[in-house]
Amino acid sequence: ANPEEETARRWFAAMVDAIAREAPLVRVIEREIPFARELPMLRKLEKQLLAIASNSADGITRVTGRRYSPETVYLMATLARAAVLQIATDCPPGLDRERLIDELAALFTAQFLA
């Protein structure tokens, strides 16, 4: 893996690990609490994740010259959030968690650095 992909991998792995430690609670919040996304804590988290994605896109633009629309940044943050939550809380039997994280990092670096 190249340095950018390894950095993305470490970032995704850290998020998966943090969520996995609280997987039972996250499952309840995600599946059982109506309007859970409206909770101030979760709204703040989503804003922070979008800010991280936007800052990352800005950094990549400075290095590569490639610009990303706000819509692309939003989609990438949303896709990353969904993938990380799935891997952390519901990794399907027969799929390797570490390999999923590797693939996620590869997909994102291919999209942002291609």
C-alpha positions as CSV (number, residue, x, y, z in Angstrom):
1,A,0.0,0.0,0.0
2,N,1.2,3.5,-0.7
3,P,1.6,6.1,2.1
4,E,-1.8,7.8,1.4
5,E,-3.6,4.5,1.5
6,E,-1.9,3.4,4.7
7,T,-2.9,6.7,6.3
8,A,-6.5,6.2,5.2
9,R,-6.4,2.7,6.5
10,R,-5.2,3.8,9.9
11,W,-7.9,6.4,10.0
12,F,-10.7,4.0,9.1
13,A,-9.4,1.3,11.5
14,A,-9.3,3.8,14.3
15,M,-13.0,4.8,13.7
16,V,-14.0,1.1,13.3
17,D,-12.3,0.2,16.6
18,A,-13.8,3.1,18.5
19,I,-17.3,2.3,17.3
20,A,-16.8,-1.5,17.8
21,R,-16.0,-0.9,21.4
22,E,-19.5,0.5,21.8
23,A,-21.2,-1.7,19.2
24,P,-24.2,-2.8,21.3
25,L,-25.0,0.8,22.2
26,V,-24.5,2.0,18.6
27,R,-26.8,-0.8,17.3
28,V,-29.6,0.3,19.7
29,I,-29.2,3.9,18.8
30,E,-29.1,3.2,15.0
31,R,-32.0,0.7,14.9
32,E,-34.2,1.2,17.9
33,I,-34.4,4.9,18.8
34,P,-36.7,6.9,16.5
35,F,-35.1,10.1,15.3
36,A,-31.8,9.2,16.8
37,R,-30.0,11.2,14.2
38,E,-31.7,14.3,15.7
39,L,-29.9,13.9,19.0
40,P,-27.5,16.8,19.5
41,M,-24.5,14.5,20.1
42,L,-25.1,12.6,16.8
43,R,-25.7,15.8,14.9
44,K,-22.4,17.2,16.2
45,L,-20.6,14.0,15.2
46,E,-22.0,14.2,11.7
47,K,-20.9,17.8,11.4
48,Q,-17.4,16.9,12.7
49,L,-17.1,14.0,10.2
50,L,-18.2,16.3,7.3
51,A,-15.6,18.9,8.5
52,I,-12.9,16.2,8.5
53,A,-13.9,15.2,5.0
54,S,-13.9,18.7,3.8
55,N,-10.5,19.5,5.3
56,S,-9.1,16.3,3.8
57,A,-10.5,17.3,0.4
58,D,-8.9,20.8,0.7
59,G,-5.6,19.2,1.6
60,I,-5.7,16.9,-1.4
61,T,-6.6,19.9,-3.6
62,R,-3.5,21.7,-2.4
63,V,-1.3,18.7,-3.1
64,T,-2.8,17.4,-6.4
65,G,-4.7,20.4,-7.7
66,R,-7.8,18.3,-8.0
67,R,-11.0,20.0,-6.7
68,Y,-14.0,18.4,-5.1
69,S,-17.5,19.7,-5.1
70,P,-19.3,20.0,-1.8
71,E,-21.6,17.2,-3.1
72,T,-18.7,14.9,-3.7
73,V,-17.3,15.6,-0.2
74,Y,-20.7,15.0,1.3
75,L,-21.2,11.7,-0.5
76,M,-17.7,10.4,0.4
77,A,-18.3,11.3,4.1
78,T,-21.7,9.7,4.1
79,L,-20.4,6.5,2.3
80,A,-17.5,6.3,4.8
81,R,-19.8,6.7,7.7
82,A,-22.1,4.0,6.5
83,A,-19.2,1.6,5.7
84,V,-17.5,2.2,9.1
85,L,-20.7,1.7,11.0
86,Q,-21.5,-1.6,9.1
87,I,-18.0,-2.9,9.6
88,A,-17.9,-2.0,13.3
89,T,-21.3,-3.3,14.3
90,D,-22.4,-5.9,11.7
91,C,-19.4,-7.4,9.9
92,P,-21.0,-10.2,8.0
93,P,-19.8,-13.8,8.8
94,G,-17.2,-15.0,6.4
95,L,-15.8,-11.5,5.7
96,D,-12.6,-10.4,7.3
97,R,-12.9,-7.1,9.1
98,E,-9.3,-6.1,8.4
99,R,-9.6,-6.9,4.7
100,L,-12.8,-4.7,4.6
101,I,-10.9,-1.8,6.1
102,D,-8.1,-2.4,3.6
103,E,-10.6,-2.3,0.7
104,L,-12.3,0.7,2.1
105,A,-9.0,2.6,2.3
106,A,-8.1,1.5,-1.2
107,L,-11.4,2.6,-2.6
108,F,-11.2,6.1,-1.0
109,T,-7.6,6.7,-2.0
110,A,-8.3,5.6,-5.5
111,Q,-11.2,8.1,-5.7
112,F,-9.4,11.0,-4.1
113,L,-6.0,10.5,-5.5
114,A,-6.7,9.1,-8.9
